[in-house]
Amino acid sequence: MKAGLQKHAPRDFLIGLARAFGGAIIFSLPILMTMEMWHLGFAMDTLRLALLLLLTLPLLIGLSHYIGFEETFGFKDDAVDAFVALTVGFAAGAAALGLFGVIGPGMSLRETAGKIAIQAVPGSMGAMLAQGQLGGKSPNDKKRHAGYLGEIFIMAAGALFLAFNVAPTEEIILIAYQMTPWHTIALVFASLGVMHAFVYALEFRGTVPRPPEIPFWSVFLRFTVVGYAVGLLMSFYILWTFGRIDALALPQILSTIAVLGFPAAVGAAAARLIL
C-alpha cells in the first residue's frame, strides 16, 4: 500500500501543479487583461511592490493551511506550497503577458519584471485556491476547524483578492469623486448589509447557520462588522500600494476606501462561503 502511494505521489503533484496553473490563469484573468495593471507594473514604487510580494507569502501560507492545491501536514509543507504557488503565479503571469504582447524583446528588465511581479500576486492566490474550486476531489476539511481568527483571516484573503482586481481601475477614483458624504455613509451601510446577507440570509451553498442560542447582534458585530473593518483595511493597503490615494485629501481618501470597501466586503463574504 505504501509503495502504491509513493508511486502515485509524483503524478498527483504534477496534476496539482497543472491545476494550480489553471487556477492562476482563471482567477487573475481580469487583471491580466487590464491596461492599468500593466502600467502599474513598472510605474509603481519598487519598495511598495517588494513589500506586496513579501506580504503575499504569509497570506499564501495561511491559505495553504486551510485550502491548498494538495494536502499539507505542517508549517513546512504550507511554506513549500506557498513558494510553489508564488512560482506558478510568476510563470502564469509571464506566459499570459508574453502571449498578449504586453512583454517582449526590447523591453527593459525593470519593466518586464514589474509587470510580471504584480500579476504574480493574484495568480499565486488563484493557484492556491485551485484545489478547492477546480479540484477533482473534495477539498480537505481544515476550514471547518479554522476558529474565529481563521475565519477573519479567510475574510481578509477574500477581501484582498477582490479589491486587488478593481483597485487599479480609474472608475474607483471616479466613483469616489462623484459621491457625496451621504452617498459614502449609505454605501457603508449597504456594504454591511450585503456582507451579512451573503453569509447568513440568502441561503447560498456554504451558508453559515447562526446557532439559535447566539443573538443576531453578536454574530453581526463579531463577524460582519469585524470582517468589514478588515476589508476596509485591505482596501486602504491596496490603494496605498498602488499609489491611488497619495495625492488625495483626507475626505477623498475615506470616500475612495469606502468605494473599494464594497467589493472587498463582497469578497470577504464570498470567501467564507467558498473556502
C-alpha positions, 0 to 999 in steps of 0.5 A: 500500500505504501509503495502504491502511494509513493508511486502515485505521489509524483503524478498527483503533484504534477496534476496539482501543479497543472491545476494550480496553473489553471487556477492562476490563469482563471482567477487573475484573468481580469487583471491580466487583461487590464491596461492599468495593471500593466502600467502599474507594473513598472510605474509603481514604487519598487519598495511598495511592490517588494513589500506586496510580494513579501506580504503575499507569502504569509497570506499564501501560507495561511491559505495553504493551511486551510485550502491548498492545491494538495494536502499539507501536514505542517508549517513546512509543507504550507511554506513549500506550497506557498513558494510553489504557488508564488512560482506558478503565479510568476510563470502564469503571469509571464506566459499570459503577458508574453502571449498578449504582447504586453512583454517582449524583446526590447523591453527593459528588465525593470519593466518586464519584471514589474509587470510580471511581479504584480500579476504574480500576486493574484495568480499565486492566490488563484493557484492556491485556491485551485484545489478547492474550486477546480479540484477533482476531489473534495477539498480537505476539511481544515476550514471547518476547524479554522476558529474565529481568527481563521475565519477573519483571516479567510475574510481578509484573503477574500477581501484582498483578492477582490479589491486587488482586481478593481483597485487599479481601475480609474472608475474607483477614483471616479466613483469616489469623486462623484459621491457625496458624504451621504452617498459614502455613509449609505454605501457603508451601510449597504456594504454591511448589509450585503456582507451579512446577507451573503453569509447568513440570509440568502441561503447560498451553498456554504451558508453559515447557520447562526446557532439559535442560542447566539443573538443576531447582534453578536454574530453581526458585530463579531463577524460582519462588522469585524470582517468589514473593518478588515476589508476596509483595511485591505482596501486602504493597503491596496490603494496605498500600494498602488499609489491611488490615494497619495495625492488625495485629501483626507475626505477623498481618501475615506470616500475612495476606501469606502468605494473599494470597501464594497467589493472587498466586503463582497469578497470577504463574504464570498470567501467564507462561503467558498473556502 
